[in-house]
Amino acid sequence: PCAHVAKSAWRAASSRGVSDWCSQTLLTASAALDRGDVSAVQLTQACIQQVESTRAFNMFVATDFEHALELARASDERR
């Protein structure tokens, strides 16, 4: 059941243009960052959109998206 809910939420997010990054492994995402295929900000935005698309399930007690994006921007600047 949980996998079905996650897949349904991902399909809903994907229909709004969210990339497939949230379904990738950290190793895949890291390699894509190293190659320049994606930025830390793009990955963070994909994760934020995934969280937002599943908000109705109350899976997170607190979020700090602005701080996450600040850290992603700083990471991109170091690359």
N, CA, C and O atoms as a GROMACS GRO file, in nm:
protein
  316
    1PRO      N    1   0.080  -0.120   0.000
    1PRO     CA    2   0.000   0.000   0.000
    1PRO      C    3   0.085   0.127   0.000
    1PRO      O    4   0.054   0.221  -0.073
    2CYS      N    5   0.191   0.132   0.081
    2CYS     CA    6   0.274   0.252   0.088
    2CYS      C    7   0.340   0.281  -0.046
    2CYS      O    8   0.348   0.396  -0.088
    3ALA      N    9   0.389   0.176  -0.113
    3ALA     CA   10   0.453   0.195  -0.243
    3ALA      C   11   0.353   0.249  -0.344
    3ALA      O   12   0.386   0.335  -0.426
    4HIS      N   13   0.229   0.199  -0.337
    4HIS     CA   14   0.126   0.248  -0.428
    4HIS      C   15   0.096   0.396  -0.403
    4HIS      O   16   0.081   0.473  -0.497
    5VAL      N   17   0.088   0.434  -0.277
    5VAL     CA   18   0.062   0.575  -0.242
    5VAL      C   19   0.176   0.662  -0.292
    5VAL      O   20   0.152   0.768  -0.350
    6ALA      N   21   0.300   0.617  -0.272
    6ALA     CA   22   0.416   0.694  -0.317
    6ALA      C   23   0.416   0.708  -0.468
    6ALA      O   24   0.443   0.816  -0.521
    7LYS      N   25   0.386   0.599  -0.539
    7LYS     CA   26   0.382   0.604  -0.686
    7LYS      C   27   0.271   0.697  -0.733
    7LYS      O   28   0.290   0.773  -0.828
    8SER      N   29   0.156   0.691  -0.668
    8SER     CA   30   0.046   0.780  -0.707
    8SER      C   31   0.082   0.925  -0.684
    8SER      O   32   0.053   1.011  -0.767
    9ALA      N   33   0.146   0.952  -0.571
    9ALA     CA   34   0.188   1.090  -0.541
    9ALA      C   35   0.292   1.135  -0.641
    9ALA      O   36   0.290   1.250  -0.686
   10TRP      N   37   0.384   1.044  -0.678
   10TRP     CA   38   0.487   1.080  -0.775
   10TRP      C   39   0.424   1.109  -0.911
   10TRP      O   40   0.463   1.205  -0.978
   11ARG      N   41   0.327   1.028  -0.952
   11ARG     CA   42   0.260   1.053  -1.080
   11ARG      C   43   0.192   1.190  -1.079
   11ARG      O   44   0.198   1.264  -1.177
   12ALA      N   45   0.129   1.224  -0.968
   12ALA     CA   46   0.063   1.354  -0.957
   12ALA      C   47   0.166   1.466  -0.966
   12ALA      O   48   0.143   1.567  -1.033
   13ALA      N   49   0.279   1.449  -0.899
   13ALA     CA   50   0.384   1.551  -0.905
   13ALA      C   51   0.443   1.558  -1.044
   13ALA      O   52   0.470   1.667  -1.094
   14SER      N   53   0.464   1.444  -1.108
   14SER     CA   54   0.523   1.441  -1.242
   14SER      C   55   0.434   1.512  -1.342
   14SER      O   56   0.484   1.576  -1.435
   15SER      N   57   0.305   1.502  -1.324
   15SER     CA   58   0.214   1.567  -1.418
   15SER      C   59   0.224   1.718  -1.409
   15SER      O   60   0.181   1.789  -1.500
   16ARG      N   61   0.282   1.768  -1.300
   16ARG     CA   62   0.302   1.912  -1.287
   16ARG      C   63   0.442   1.953  -1.330
   16ARG      O   64   0.482   2.068  -1.309
   17GLY      N   65   0.519   1.861  -1.389
   17GLY     CA   66   0.650   1.896  -1.440
   17GLY      C   67   0.766   1.866  -1.347
   17GLY      O   68   0.879   1.907  -1.375
   18VAL      N   69   0.743   1.797  -1.239
   18VAL     CA   70   0.853   1.761  -1.150
   18VAL      C   71   0.937   1.656  -1.218
   18VAL      O   72   0.885   1.560  -1.273
   19SER      N   73   1.068   1.675  -1.213
   19SER     CA   74   1.157   1.577  -1.277
   19SER      C   75   1.153   1.445  -1.201
   19SER      O   76   1.094   1.436  -1.093
   20ASP      N   77   1.216   1.347  -1.257
   20ASP     CA   78   1.219   1.213  -1.199
   20ASP      C   79   1.327   1.199  -1.092
   20ASP      O   80   1.356   1.088  -1.048
   21TRP      N   81   1.387   1.308  -1.050
   21TRP     CA   82   1.500   1.299  -0.957
   21TRP      C   83   1.464   1.237  -0.823
   21TRP      O   84   1.549   1.171  -0.763
   22CYS      N   85   1.346   1.256  -0.776
   22CYS     CA   86   1.309   1.203  -0.644
   22CYS      C   87   1.305   1.051  -0.640
   22CYS      O   88   1.311   0.992  -0.532
   23SER      N   89   1.294   0.989  -0.755
   23SER     CA   90   1.290   0.842  -0.757
   23SER      C   91   1.429   0.783  -0.782
   23SER      O   92   1.443   0.661  -0.790
   24GLN      N   93   1.530   0.867  -0.794
   24GLN     CA   94   1.667   0.820  -0.817
   24GLN      C   95   1.738   0.794  -0.685
   24GLN      O   96   1.696   0.843  -0.580
   25THR      N   97   1.846   0.716  -0.691
   25THR     CA   98   1.926   0.694  -0.571
   25THR      C   99   2.014   0.816  -0.546
   25THR      O  100   2.034   0.898  -0.635
   26LEU      N  101   2.066   0.826  -0.425
   26LEU     CA  102   2.159   0.935  -0.394
   26LEU      C  103   2.285   0.926  -0.479
   26LEU      O  104   2.342   1.028  -0.518
   27LEU      N  105   2.330   0.804  -0.508
   27LEU     CA  106   2.449   0.788  -0.592
   27LEU      C  107   2.424   0.841  -0.733
   27LEU      O  108   2.510   0.906  -0.791
   28THR      N  109   2.307   0.813  -0.787
   28THR     CA  110   2.271   0.862  -0.920
   28THR      C  111   2.263   1.014  -0.920
   28THR      O  112   2.315   1.080  -1.011
   29ALA      N  113   2.199   1.070  -0.820
   29ALA     CA  114   2.186   1.216  -0.811
   29ALA      C  115   2.323   1.281  -0.793
   29ALA      O  116   2.351   1.384  -0.853
   30SER      N  117   2.407   1.221  -0.711
   30SER     CA  118   2.542   1.274  -0.689
   30SER      C  119   2.624   1.274  -0.818
   30SER      O  120   2.692   1.372  -0.848
   31ALA      N  121   2.616   1.166  -0.893
   31ALA     CA  122   2.688   1.157  -1.020
   31ALA      C  123   2.635   1.262  -1.118
   31ALA      O  124   2.712   1.322  -1.192
   32ALA      N  125   2.504   1.282  -1.119
   32ALA     CA  126   2.445   1.383  -1.208
   32ALA      C  127   2.491   1.523  -1.169
   32ALA      O  128   2.515   1.608  -1.255
   33LEU      N  129   2.502   1.548  -1.039
   33LEU     CA  130   2.556   1.676  -0.992
   33LEU      C  131   2.700   1.694  -1.041
   33LEU      O  132   2.736   1.800  -1.091
   34ASP      N  133   2.779   1.590  -1.025
   34ASP     CA  134   2.920   1.597  -1.067
   34ASP      C  135   2.934   1.623  -1.216
   34ASP      O  136   3.024   1.695  -1.259
   35ARG      N  137   2.845   1.564  -1.296
   35ARG     CA  138   2.850   1.582  -1.442
   35ARG      C  139   2.790   1.715  -1.485
   35ARG      O  140   2.810   1.759  -1.598
   36GLY      N  141   2.716   1.779  -1.396
   36GLY     CA  142   2.650   1.904  -1.432
   36GLY      C  143   2.516   1.884  -1.501
   36GLY      O  144   2.462   1.977  -1.560
   37ASP      N  145   2.463   1.762  -1.492
   37ASP     CA  146   2.333   1.732  -1.553
   37ASP      C  147   2.218   1.800  -1.479
   37ASP      O  148   2.112   1.826  -1.536
   38VAL      N  149   2.241   1.829  -1.352
   38VAL     CA  150   2.138   1.888  -1.266
   38VAL      C  151   2.210   1.972  -1.161
   38VAL      O  152   2.325   1.944  -1.127
   39SER      N  153   2.143   2.072  -1.110
   39SER     CA  154   2.202   2.154  -1.003
   39SER      C  155   2.143   2.111  -0.868
   39SER      O  156   2.041   2.043  -0.862
   40ALA      N  157   2.210   2.151  -0.762
   40ALA     CA  158   2.159   2.122  -0.628
   40ALA      C  159   2.024   2.190  -0.607
   40ALA      O  160   1.936   2.136  -0.541
   41VAL      N  161   2.009   2.309  -0.663
   41VAL     CA  162   1.881   2.380  -0.652
   41VAL      C  163   1.771   2.301  -0.722
   41VAL      O  164   1.661   2.289  -0.669
   42GLN      N  165   1.799   2.249  -0.840
   42GLN     CA  166   1.698   2.170  -0.912
   42GLN      C  167   1.658   2.046  -0.833
   42GLN      O  168   1.540   2.013  -0.824
   43LEU      N  169   1.757   1.977  -0.777
   43LEU     CA  170   1.726   1.858  -0.696
   43LEU      C  171   1.643   1.895  -0.575
   43LEU      O  172   1.547   1.826  -0.541
   44THR      N  173   1.680   2.004  -0.510
   44THR     CA  174   1.607   2.049  -0.392
   44THR      C  175   1.465   2.087  -0.428
   44THR      O  176   1.371   2.054  -0.356
   45GLN      N  177   1.448   2.158  -0.539
   45GLN     CA  178   1.313   2.195  -0.583
   45GLN      C  179   1.228   2.072  -0.614
   45GLN      O  180   1.109   2.069  -0.583
   46ALA      N  181   1.288   1.970  -0.674
   46ALA     CA  182   1.215   1.847  -0.701
   46ALA      C  183   1.170   1.781  -0.571
   46ALA      O  184   1.057   1.731  -0.562
   47CYS      N  185   1.258   1.781  -0.472
   47CYS     CA  186   1.222   1.722  -0.342
   47CYS      C  187   1.112   1.803  -0.273
   47CYS      O  188   1.020   1.747  -0.214
   48ILE      N  189   1.124   1.934  -0.280
   48ILE     CA  190   1.021   2.020  -0.220
   48ILE      C  191   0.886   1.995  -0.287
   48ILE      O  192   0.785   1.985  -0.218
   49GLN      N  193   0.885   1.986  -0.418
   49GLN     CA  194   0.760   1.960  -0.488
   49GLN      C  195   0.703   1.823  -0.451
   49GLN      O  196   0.582   1.806  -0.442
   50GLN      N  197   0.791   1.727  -0.428
   50GLN     CA  198   0.745   1.594  -0.386
   50GLN      C  199   0.681   1.602  -0.248
   50GLN      O  200   0.575   1.544  -0.224
   51VAL      N  201   0.745   1.675  -0.156
   51VAL     CA  202   0.689   1.693  -0.022
   51VAL      C  203   0.553   1.762  -0.032
   51VAL      O  204   0.456   1.720   0.032
   52GLU      N  205   0.547   1.869  -0.111
   52GLU     CA  206   0.421   1.943  -0.126
   52GLU      C  207   0.310   1.856  -0.184
   52GLU      O  208   0.194   1.867  -0.145
   53SER      N  209   0.346   1.769  -0.278
   53SER     CA  210   0.244   1.686  -0.342
   53SER      C  211   0.188   1.579  -0.249
   53SER      O  212   0.083   1.522  -0.276
   54THR      N  213   0.258   1.552  -0.140
   54THR     CA  214   0.213   1.450  -0.045
   54THR      C  215   0.174   1.511   0.090
   54THR      O  216   0.157   1.439   0.188
   55ARG      N  217   0.159   1.641   0.094
   55ARG     CA  218   0.129   1.711   0.219
   55ARG      C  219   0.003   1.655   0.287
   55ARG      O  220  -0.004   1.651   0.410
   56ALA      N  221  -0.094   1.612   0.211
   56ALA     CA  222  -0.219   1.560   0.268
   56ALA      C  223  -0.198   1.436   0.355
   56ALA      O  224  -0.282   1.403   0.438
   57PHE      N  225  -0.085   1.368   0.336
   57PHE     CA  226  -0.056   1.248   0.414
   57PHE      C  227   0.010   1.280   0.548
   57PHE      O  228   0.032   1.189   0.628
   58ASN      N  229   0.041   1.407   0.574
   58ASN     CA  230   0.102   1.451   0.700
   58ASN      C  231   0.228   1.372   0.734
   58ASN      O  232   0.245   1.326   0.847
   59MET      N  233   0.316   1.356   0.636
   59MET     CA  234   0.438   1.278   0.658
   59MET      C  235   0.550   1.359   0.724
   59MET      O  236   0.646   1.301   0.774
   60PHE      N  237   0.539   1.491   0.724
   60PHE     CA  238   0.643   1.576   0.780
   60PHE      C  239   0.581   1.665   0.887
   60PHE      O  240   0.474   1.722   0.869
   61VAL      N  241   0.653   1.676   1.000
   61VAL     CA  242   0.606   1.762   1.108
   61VAL      C  243   0.641   1.907   1.079
   61VAL      O  244   0.561   1.998   1.102
   62ALA      N  245   0.762   1.928   1.027
   62ALA     CA  246   0.808   2.064   0.997
   62ALA      C  247   0.892   2.062   0.871
   62ALA      O  248   0.958   1.962   0.840
   63THR      N  249   0.889   2.171   0.799
   63THR     CA  250   0.972   2.186   0.680
   63THR      C  251   1.036   2.325   0.683
   63THR      O  252   0.980   2.418   0.739
   64ASP      N  253   1.153   2.336   0.622
   64ASP     CA  254   1.222   2.465   0.611
   64ASP      C  255   1.277   2.474   0.469
   64ASP      O  256   1.398   2.464   0.446
   65PHE      N  257   1.187   2.493   0.375
   65PHE     CA  258   1.224   2.493   0.234
   65PHE      C  259   1.320   2.606   0.198
   65PHE      O  260   1.411   2.586   0.118
   66GLU      N  261   1.301   2.723   0.257
   66GLU     CA  262   1.390   2.836   0.225
   66GLU      C  263   1.533   2.804   0.265
   66GLU      O  264   1.627   2.833   0.190
   67HIS      N  265   1.551   2.747   0.382
   67HIS     CA  266   1.686   2.711   0.427
   67HIS      C  267   1.745   2.603   0.337
   67HIS      O  268   1.864   2.608   0.303
   68ALA      N  269   1.665   2.507   0.299
   68ALA     CA  270   1.712   2.401   0.209
   68ALA      C  271   1.758   2.461   0.076
   68ALA      O  272   1.861   2.420   0.022
   69LEU      N  273   1.683   2.557   0.024
   69LEU     CA  274   1.722   2.622  -0.102
   69LEU      C  275   1.847   2.707  -0.085
   69LEU      O  276   1.930   2.714  -0.176
   70GLU      N  277   1.862   2.773   0.030
   70GLU     CA  278   1.985   2.850   0.057
   70GLU      C  279   2.106   2.758   0.055
   70GLU      O  280   2.209   2.790  -0.005
   71LEU      N  281   2.095   2.644   0.120
   71LEU     CA  282   2.205   2.547   0.122
   71LEU      C  283   2.234   2.493  -0.017
   71LEU      O  284   2.350   2.473  -0.053
   72ALA      N  285   2.130   2.469  -0.095
   72ALA     CA  286   2.148   2.420  -0.232
   72ALA      C  287   2.218   2.525  -0.317
   72ALA      O  288   2.308   2.492  -0.395
   73ARG      N  289   2.179   2.652  -0.303
   73ARG     CA  290   2.246   2.760  -0.379
   73ARG      C  291   2.394   2.767  -0.342
   73ARG      O  292   2.479   2.781  -0.429
   74ALA      N  293   2.423   2.758  -0.213
   74ALA     CA  294   2.562   2.762  -0.168
   74ALA      C  295   2.641   2.644  -0.225
   74ALA      O  296   2.756   2.659  -0.264
   75SER      N  297   2.578   2.528  -0.230
   75SER     CA  298   2.644   2.410  -0.287
   75SER      C  299   2.673   2.432  -0.435
   75SER      O  300   2.782   2.399  -0.483
   76ASP      N  301   2.576   2.487  -0.508
   76ASP     CA  302   2.596   2.514  -0.650
   76ASP      C  303   2.709   2.615  -0.672
   76ASP      O  304   2.787   2.602  -0.767
   77GLU      N  305   2.719   2.714  -0.586
   77GLU     CA  306   2.826   2.814  -0.599
   77GLU      C  307   2.964   2.752  -0.577
   77GLU      O  308   3.062   2.795  -0.638
   78ARG      N  309   2.972   2.651  -0.492
   78ARG     CA  310   3.101   2.584  -0.467
   78ARG      C  311   3.141   2.492  -0.582
   78ARG      O  312   3.258   2.457  -0.594
   79ARG      N  313   3.047   2.452  -0.664
   79ARG     CA  314   3.077   2.358  -0.773
   79ARG      C  315   3.142   2.427  -0.887
   79ARG      O  316   3.173   2.364  -0.988
   0.00000   0.00000   0.00000
